[in-house]
Amino acid sequence: MNPRNTLRSEDTEQMAVIQWAQYNQHRYPVLKWLHHCPNGGSRNSLEAVKLKQMGVKAGVSDLFLPYPSGIYCGLYIEMKYGDNRHTARQKEFLKDMQSAGHFVATCYSAEEAVKVIEEYVQLPHGEEEEKIMLDVVKYTDDEKLRQGIERMIMSIPNNSILKDGKVKGGVV
């Protein structure tokens, strides 16, 4: 399906995010693992039963990057469009994943999702993260502690909603 020939929707916004990720894998190799969990959508009843038996779960976010960055163990993005709202199951999933140490966000456009992903993959990880944490332990100066911790976290609150260029902080 060519998104240029379709009306903008949650699906076309998500396709744009995936196309961006595929194009930018050379810059951020971890993007090869960004994927969609096909838990939504309409299906015939036989297919729906089969998928449920295979483990499909209502409420699971649209995009997942199973790669740790900063203080987070992975990234979930729930894509929305227009006036769409979260279901109760989506709210539960986002809250549970946030509690488990993932960074979660709801994005109403491809542009907002790309901004979240880019910031996330640029957070320190691995040896760089370990060095920062060692420096935080080593120094007792409050300013150093603050700066070290700031480098490890996203600039927007976890579980934010991004819509029309604005951030609604941390609550679904």
N, C-alpha and C positions, 0 to 999 in steps of 0.2 A: 504494500500500500504506500503510495506516495503522499506524504503529509501536505505537500503543496496543493494537492487537488481536493483536499477535504477541509471542512470547517474546523476551526480551533475547538478543541475539546480536551478533556483530561487525557484521553488516549494520545492525541497528537502532541500535547505538551510533553508527555512521558517519552514518546518516540524521539522528540527533539533532544531530550536529555541523553538518551541512549546513543543517538547519533553523535552528539558532542563527545560523550565518553569514548566511543570507538575512535573518533578522530584524534583525541588527546591522549591515547594510551602511550604514545612515545614520550610525552611530558610526565605523565603519572601512570607508570606501569600497573599499579594496583587497580586501575579502572577496568582491567580485563575481567575482574571479578564482580563488577557492578551488575546486578541482575534483577529481574522482575519475578515475583512470585505470583503465578496466575491463580489467585484466590478469589477474584471477583468475576464479574461478567455473567452473561446469561448463557445457559447451556440447556440441551435437552435433558430430560429427567434421568435417563440411563447414564449419560456422561457425568452428570452431577453426582449421582450415587457412586460411580466408580472413583471419581476424583476425591470425594469425601472419604472413601475407604482407603485411598492412597495417602491421606493425610492433609488434604487441603483444609485450611482453617479460615473461617470468616474473621475479618478484622485485621489480618496480617497486612502490614504496609506494602505499598506497591514496589518500592525499590530497596535493595539491601546491598551494602558494601561490607562484606565480612572481613574487614581489615582494621586492626587497631591503630589508632592515632591519638596522640596526646594522652589524656586520661580515659579515653573511651575505647571500648572493645569492638565496636562496629557502628555502622551508620544505617539508620532506617529513614526513608523519606516516604511520606504519604502524599500522593499527588491529588490535588483537587482543582476544580475549575469553576469559574463563575460563582454561583451562590451555593455550591455543594457544601454540605456539612458532614462532620464525622458521625459515624454510627456509634452506638454504645460499645460494640465490640472493638472498633478502631480505637476509641478512647482508652479502653482497657488495655489493648495491646501496646499502645504508645506509652502508657504509664508504666506497664510492667517492664518493657524494654529499657525505658529510662532508668528504672530502679535497678535493673540488671547491669547497668554500666554502659549502655549504648547511647550515642547521641541520636536523638529523634527530632524530626522537623516535619511540618506540613507546609507544602509549597503550592501556591496557586498558579505558578507559571514555570516554564522551563528555565527562564533566566534566573529566577530565585533559587531553583533547585541546583543549577550549575554553580551559583555563588556559594551555596552551602557545601557542595561537594568539593569545590576548589579549596575552600578554607580548611575543610576537614582533612584532605589528603596532604596539606602543607603543614599540619601540626607535627611537632617532633614525635618520632617513634623509634623504637629499637634502642640502639646505642646512644643516640642523641637524647632520647627521653631519659635514659638511665643517668647520663651525665648531668642533666638538669636536676633530677631528683637528688643526686649526690651533692650537688652544689647547694641545693636548698637545705639539706641536712647539715652540711658543713658550715654554712653561714647563719648566724643568728640575727643579723640585721633585718629588720622588718621590711625595708624597701627591697632588698634582694629576694626575700621570701615572696613578696608580692609579685615582683617581676617574673620570677621563676614559675610561679603558679599560673600567672597570666599567659605565659607562653604555652602552657599545657592545655588550655581550655579554649573553646570557641568564643567568639566575641558576642554572639547572641545567646540568650538563655536556652538551655536544653528543652526540648519539646515545644519549640516556638512555632507559631503560625506565620508564614510569610505570604503577604497578599498585597498587590498594588504597590510594591516597593516599601511596605511598612512591616514592622515586626511586632506581633503581639506576643508578649513574653510568657513563655514557659507553661501555659495551662491550656488544656484542651477542653 
